[in-house]
Structure formats: structure tokens, C-alpha cells
Amino acid sequence: DGAAASMETAPQPGTASCSTPSHPPTEEDDFQFILCERCRQESPNLKLLTCLHTLCLSCLSENKPIGQCPVCRTTIPQANGIPNMDNVLFTNLQARLKVYKKIRDSDGPSCSRCQREAAAVWCSECEEFLCTKCFEDHQWFFKKRSHEARRVEDLRAESAHQFLEDTRKPCNLFCSRPGHADQGHISSIYCKKCEKALCCSCALLDSHHATFCDIRSETQRRQEELSTMNELLKRKRSGFEATYAALQDEAARLEEAQRETRELIQQRVEQLVRLIRQEEEELLGLVEARQEQGRRELARELQDVEGVLRRMEAGERLVEKMRLYATDQEVMDMQPFIKGSLEELEQLQPLPAGNRAQPGDLAECRARLQAL
């Protein structure tokens, strides 16, 4: 992550502040907060949303659905989904951390003006690295002796946190009156009525403005106001944290109930499958038994009918032969016996198809299948 990845702490106690420490300092602060909260990359175009999340312009342009924060889904009031507020704090911190990275680089920074010599001094007012000669010109020729300048060697011994603290400077606020900002009118007065910064001329000449205060006291008041609100939110946050914990517990209970129900369903289904398999085996056995019984019954009926047919065939053949070849004596002797047998055959009747029991009836099997 560029400069953020190389931030390190100050030397251990006892190490001279003007010399490079013998051991590389360990990381002190995590500066990941200055990155875009979606792509986790540095960007010169960081936007601050009303939900106080910071996103780069690229992520906001690609954000779907448009009009929602991709982190917390809070509505973005702007129609195009691009907030108007720039996060100048994080953008400036990125720039200052890049300066710190140059200072901590093994080769060290070069002079910002001559581009040839190694830098010996950093001017925080001009935001320039200066070699010894260019620094002399800076002090005397350009008459900037009042600028705060520090040795690069001293800055290299500091941690990133110390560097950011030491290089934090009050920015010059220009007069809010149209045209005065272009003329370089520096504001030192704040009008509480119109809530704007004013230069001394505007404050003295404009009778509509009243209840002035020093601009520094106003910035301090705003910082204190934010701190007070932050403390109130910290106390209020405990309620949301309790709600969040309760919702997490409820989600865990729902997940546990779902898991138990899923296991119960699986167990019940497995039990039903076993019962169905058992019923399957019983029904298949019953079908086989009924089929075997039906085969035996049909075989017996076939034998009975076949016997009757053979008796009829024998009777027909015998009567025909008696008619053709029998003598009177033979007719007299055999006719009563043959007549009795034929009368017995006449009394036999085939069973109607509807009255005859169906061999191998599977009605019970079908009923048990229906019951499943």
C-alpha cells in the first residue's frame, strides 16, 4: 500500500534522535484507514459519504446499485451516486506519508529544486526537500527564514506517527468574501452570524457582521464539539452493540435450529427409507409367494380340465368304435357302464371365468402399496 505499508516507529529510548537507529524500527500505527474502504488502495480522489465511510471515485463510479454505500448500504443523496464532500484529511495524510516514505528510503530524497544533490532539509511550509545550497538560497535570497525547516536526518529517526504530528500545520484560511481569496486576504476572524471566515478589512468595514471570534478558537471549538459528540456516540454505541450481539445470538440460534431440523429430517428420511426397503422385501416376497401359489393352482386346474378333456375324448372314441364295430352282445354288456361314465361327464361343468378364484391374486400387495 505504498507509503502506508512502510510506516515505522521511532527509535527505542536511549537512541540518539539525530542518527539513524542501528535496528529498523517496528511498525507503530496501522495506516490502512487512509485507504479506500472498498478496494483498499490509495487514491487522490477520496470521497466522504454521509455514513462517514471513505471511498475512492473509481469505486463509487463502479458501485452497484447506484445510490448506496457498498459498505453499509446507506443511501447516497446525490443522484449520480457521487458525494460532494472530499475527504481532504485522508488525501493529505496520503501525501504526507509519501513524503515520509521518501525520507525513510535507503537512497534518501533528492533536492526538489536542483534535482542533483541529496536533500539535507525538509521545509514543511514550502513542502520541499532542499540541499544545503538551495536551503541557503531559500533562507536568504527568497527571504523565508521564518519557515520551519528540519533536517532530513532527524526526520528519518522519527516514526510515521511522530512525523505526521510534527508536520501538522494550520492551513491559511482565506477570506470568504468574493474576490478576496484570489487576492490572498488571509482570514484570522470568524463571524458567528454568517458562519464564515473574514479578513480584518471585511470585519471592520461590514457593519452587518457581529460577534466575531478568533479563527483558531473557532477551529478548536469545532474540534471540541466533534469530540463531545463522539463521546455521546460511544455511550450510545453500547446499546447498538448489545442489539448486534442479540441479533448474532438469534442468528446462531436459527442456524442451530436449522441444523437440528436438517439432521432430524435426514434421520427420519433414513428411517423411512429403511422401512420402505423392508416393506419392499416383504412385498416382493409376497408377490413371489402368490405367484408360486397361482402357478400351483393353475397347474392343478389345468390337470383337472385336461383329465376331463381326455375322458371326453376317450368316451367319444369308444362310442364311435362301439357304433362301428360292436356286436349286439358287446353292446348289451358294455352300454350300461359306458352310459354311467358319460352321465358323470355330463354332470361336470366348467367354472365361469367370473366365479373362478384368480390364481396369484395381487390385491393385497396393491393395497399395501397404496397404504405407503
For each residue, the residues with C-beta under 8 A, 3 or more apart:
1: 4 5 31 32 35 40 41 42
2: 5 6 42 94 97 98 101
3: 6 7 31 42 94 97 98 100 101
4: 1 7 31 32 34 35 42 94 97
5: 1 2
6: 2 3 100 101 104
7: 3 4 27 28 29 31 97 100 159 160 161
8: 24 25 26 27 28 104 159 160
9: 25 26 27 28 159 160 161
10: 25 28 157 158 159 161 162
11: 15 16 17 21 25 157
12: 15 21 23 25
13:
14:
15: 11 12 19 21 22 157
16: 11 19 157
17: 11 154 157 158
18: 151 153 154 157
19: 15 16 153 157
20: 153 156 157
21: 11 12 15 24 25 157
22: 15
23: 12
24: 8 21
25: 8 9 10 11 12 21 28 159
26: 8 9
27: 7 8 9 30
28: 7 8 9 10 25 159 160 161
29: 7 159 160 161
30: 27 33
31: 1 3 4 7 34 93 97 160
32: 1 4 35 40
33: 30 90
34: 4 31 42 90 93 94 97
35: 1 4 32 39 40 41 42 43
36: 39 40 41 42 43 46 54 55 56 58 59
37: 40 53 54 55 71
38: 55 56 59 70 71
39: 35 36 56 58 59
40: 1 32 35 36 37
41: 1 35 36 56
42: 1 2 3 4 34 35 36 94
43: 35 36 46 56 57 58
44: 91 94
45: 56 57 58 86 91
46: 36 43 54 55 56 57 86 87 90 91
47: 54 55 56 57 60 82 83 85 86 87
48: 52 53 54 83 85 86 87
49: 52 53 54 55 69 74 76 83 85
50: 74 76 77 83
51: 69 71 72 74
52: 48 49
53: 37 48 49 69 71 72 74
54: 36 37 46 47 48 49 87 90
55: 36 37 38 46 47 49 59 60 63 69 70 71
56: 36 38 39 41 43 45 46 47 59 60
57: 43 45 46 47 60 61 82
58: 36 39 43 45 61 62
59: 36 38 39 55 56 62 63 70
60: 47 55 56 57 63 81 82 83
61: 57 58 82
62: 58 59
63: 55 59 60 66 68 70 81
64:
65: 68
66: 63 80 81
67: 75 76 78 79 81
68: 63 65 73 74 75 76 81
69: 49 51 53 55 72 73 74 75 76
70: 38 55 59 63 73
71: 37 38 51 53 55
72: 51 53 69
73: 68 69 70
74: 49 50 51 53 68 69
75: 67 68 69
76: 49 50 67 68 69 81 82 83
77: 50
78: 67 81 82 83 84
79: 67
80: 66
81: 60 63 66 67 68 76 78
82: 47 57 60 61 76 78
83: 47 48 49 50 60 76 78
84: 78
85: 47 48 49
86: 45 46 47 48 91
87: 46 47 48 54 90 91
88: 91 92
89: 92 93
90: 33 34 46 54 87 93 94
91: 44 45 46 86 87 88 94 95
92: 88 89 95 96
93: 31 34 89 90 96 97 164
94: 2 3 4 34 42 44 90 91 97 98
95: 91 92 98 99
96: 92 93 99 100 163 164 167
97: 2 3 4 7 31 34 93 94 100 101 160 164
98: 2 3 94 95 101 102
99: 95 96 102 103 122 127 167
100: 3 6 7 96 97 103 104 155 160 163 164
101: 2 3 6 97 98 104 105
102: 98 99 105 108 109 129
103: 99 100 108 109 122 152 155 156 163
104: 6 8 100 101 156
105: 101 102 108 109
106:
107:
108: 102 103 105 118 119 152 156
109: 102 103 105 112 118 119 122 129 152
110: 115 116 117 118 119 129
111: 114 115 116 117 118 119 129 130 131 134
112: 109 115 119 128 129 130
113: 128 130 131 134
114: 111 117 131 133 134
115: 110 111 112
116: 110 111 131
117: 110 111 114 131 132 133 134
118: 108 109 110 111 131
119: 108 109 110 111 112 122 129 130 131 152
120: 130 131 132 135 151 152 153
121: 129 130 131 132 135 149 150 151 152
122: 99 103 109 119 128 129 130 149 150 151 152 155
123: 126 127 128 130 135 138 144 147 148 149
124: 127 147 148 149 150 167 169
125: 144 147 148 149 169
126: 123 138 144 147
127: 99 123 124
128: 112 113 122 123 138
129: 102 109 110 111 112 119 121 122 152
130: 111 112 113 119 120 121 122 123 134 135 138 149
131: 111 113 114 116 117 118 119 120 121 134 135
132: 117 120 121 135 136
133: 114 117 136 137
134: 111 113 114 117 130 131 137 138
135: 120 121 123 130 131 132 138 139 149
136: 132 133 139 140 141
137: 133 134 140 141 142
138: 123 126 128 130 134 135 141 142 144 147 149
139: 135 136 142 144 145 149
140: 136 137 143 145
141: 136 137 138
142: 137 138 139
143: 140
144: 123 125 126 138 139 147
145: 139 140
146:
147: 123 124 125 126 138 144
148: 123 124 125 169
149: 121 122 123 124 125 130 135 138 139
150: 121 122 124 154 155 166
151: 18 120 121 122 154 155
152: 103 108 109 119 120 121 122 129 155 156
153: 18 19 20 120 156 157
154: 17 18 150 151 157 158
155: 100 103 122 150 151 152 158 163 166
156: 20 103 104 108 152 153
157: 10 11 15 16 17 18 19 20 21 153 154
158: 10 17 154 155 162 163 166
159: 7 8 9 10 25 28 29 162 163
160: 7 8 9 28 29 31 97 100 163 164
161: 7 9 10 28 29 164 165
162: 10 158 159 165 166
163: 96 100 103 155 158 159 160 166 167
164: 93 96 97 100 160 161 167 168
165: 161 162 168
166: 150 155 158 162 163
167: 96 99 124 163 164
168: 164 165
169: 124 125 148
170: 216 219
171:
172: 186
173: 186 187 197 215
174: 180 181 184 185 186 187 197
175: 180 181 185 186 187 197 198 199 202
176: 180 181 187 196 197 198
177: 180 181 185 198 199 202
178:
179: 182 183
180: 174 175 176 177 183 185 199 202
181: 174 175 176 177 184 185
182: 179
183: 179 180
184: 174 181
185: 174 175 177 180 181 199 201 202
186: 172 173 174 175 199
187: 173 174 175 176 190 197 198 199 215
188: 199 200 214 215
189: 197 198 199 200 203 212 213 214 215
190: 187 196 197 198 212 213 214 215 217 218
191: 194 195 196 197 198 203 209 210 211 212
192: 195 211 212 213
193: 208 209 210 211
194: 191 209
195: 191 192
196: 176 190 191
197: 173 174 175 176 187 189 190 191 215
198: 175 176 177 187 189 190 191 202 203 206 209 212
199: 175 177 180 185 186 187 188 189 202 203
200: 188 189 203 204
201: 185 204 205
202: 175 177 180 185 198 199 205 206 209
203: 189 191 198 199 200 206 209 212
204: 200 201
205: 201 202
206: 198 202 203 209
207:
208: 193
209: 191 193 194 198 202 203 206 212
210: 191 193
211: 191 192 193
212: 189 190 191 192 198 203 209
213: 189 190 192 217 218
214: 188 189 190 217 218
215: 173 187 188 189 190 197 218 219
216: 170 219 220
217: 190 213 214 220 221
218: 190 213 214 215 221 222
219: 170 215 216 222 223
220: 216 217 223 224
221: 217 218 224 225
222: 218 219 225 226
223: 219 220 226 227
224: 220 221 227 228
225: 221 222 228 229
226: 222 223 229 230
227: 223 224 230 231
228: 224 225 231 232
229: 225 226 232 233
230: 226 227 233 234
231: 227 228 234 235
232: 228 229 235 236
233: 229 230 236 237
234: 230 231 237 238
235: 231 232 238
236: 232 233 239 240
237: 233 234 240 241
238: 234 235 241 242
239: 236 242 243
240: 236 237 243 244
241: 237 238 244 245
242: 238 239 245 246
243: 239 240 246 247
244: 240 241 247 248
245: 241 242 248 249
246: 242 243 249 250
247: 243 244 250 251
248: 244 245 251 252
249: 245 246 252 253
250: 246 247 253 254
251: 247 248 254 255
252: 248 249 255 256
253: 249 250 256 257
254: 250 251 257 258
255: 251 252 258 259
256: 252 253 259 260
257: 253 254 260 261
258: 254 255 261 262
259: 255 256 262 263
260: 256 257 263 264
261: 257 258 264 265
262: 258 259 265 266
263: 259 260 266 267
264: 260 261 267 268
265: 261 262 268 269
266: 262 263 269 270
267: 263 264 270 271
268: 264 265 271 272
269: 265 266 272 273
270: 266 267 273 274
271: 267 268 274 275
272: 268 269 275 276
273: 269 270 276 277
274: 270 271 277 278
275: 271 272 278 279
276: 272 273 279 280 372
277: 273 274 280 281
278: 274 275 281 282
279: 275 276 282 283 368 372
280: 276 277 283 284
281: 277 278 284 285
282: 278 279 285 286
283: 279 280 286 287 365 368 369
284: 280 281 287 288
285: 281 282 288 289
286: 282 283 289 290 364 365
287: 283 284 290 291 362 365
288: 284 285 291 292
289: 285 286 292 293
290: 286 287 293 294 360 361 362 364 365
291: 287 288 294 295 360
292: 288 289 295 296
293: 289 290 296 297 359 360
294: 290 291 297 298 358 359 360 361
295: 291 292 298 299 359 360
296: 292 293 299 300
297: 293 294 300 301 357 359 360
298: 294 295 301 302 359 360
299: 295 296 302 303
300: 296 297 303 304
301: 297 298 304 305 359
302: 298 299 305 306
303: 299 300 306 307
304: 300 301 307 308
305: 301 302 308 309 350
306: 302 303 309 310
307: 303 304 310 311
308: 304 305 311 312 345 348
309: 305 306 312 313
310: 306 307 313 314
311: 307 308 314 315 341 345
312: 308 309 315 316 345
313: 309 310 316 317
314: 310 311 317 318
315: 311 312 318 319 338 341 342 345
316: 312 313 319 320
317: 313 314 320 321
318: 314 315 321 322 338
319: 315 316 322 323 338 342
320: 316 317 323 324
321: 317 318 324 325 326
322: 318 319 325 326 330 331 334 335 338
323: 319 320 326
324: 320 321
325: 321 322
326: 321 322 323 330 331 334
327: 330 331
328: 331 332
329: 332 333
330: 322 326 327 333 334
331: 322 326 327 328 334 335
332: 328 329 335
333: 329 330
334: 322 326 330 331 337 338
335: 322 331 332 338 339
336: 339 340
337: 334 340 341
338: 315 318 319 322 334 335 341 342
339: 335 336 342 343
340: 336 337 343 344
341: 311 315 337 338 344 345
342: 315 319 338 339 345 346
343: 339 340 346 347
344: 340 341 347 348
345: 308 311 312 315 341 342 348
346: 342 343
347: 343 344
348: 308 344 345
349:
350: 305
351: 355 356
352: 355 356
353: 356
354:
355: 351 352
356: 351 352 353
357: 297 361
358: 294 361
359: 293 294 295 297 298 301
360: 290 291 293 294 295 297 298
361: 290 294 357 358 364
362: 287 290 365 366
363: 366 367
364: 286 290 361 367 368
365: 283 286 287 290 362 368 369
366: 362 363 369 370
367: 363 364 370 371
368: 279 283 364 365 371 372
369: 283 365 366 372
370: 366 367
371: 367 368
372: 276 279 368 369
